[in-house]
Amino acid sequence: MTTKLEGFQNRQKDVGWGYAIAHVVPFVGPYYAITRRTTTPLLFVFLGNFAIGFTYGVIVAIVNPNYDEKKLEKSGTLIGLVATPILAKKGIENARKEGQKRLEKR
């Protein structure tokens, strides 16, 4: 288990899109949360995808009440795969800023 200081320092290394894209792979998100001592990217991905999926489903149901559920499921999966790295990147940036503030206080 990493200490809080190590977690804050590890967050500062995450400047690219590597971990953000890797959040599509199962168990990368929890690994990131444990090694960086933050759940921010996981929450961004989970809540963001939930909101996007719910909104997408409502809009499709309003526009076309006789939609094909299989097509909706496939398109929803694609939207989730595209949105996950973007949401994870925002969460990582947020966690980095918070880690930077904590490191400056020390």
Secondary structure, 3 states (H helix, E strand, C coil): CCCHHHHHHHHCCCCCCHHHHHCCCCCHHHHHHHHHCCCHHHHHHHHHHHHHHHHHHHHHHHHCCCCCHHHHHHHHHHHHHHHHHHHHHHHHHHHHHHHHHHHHHC
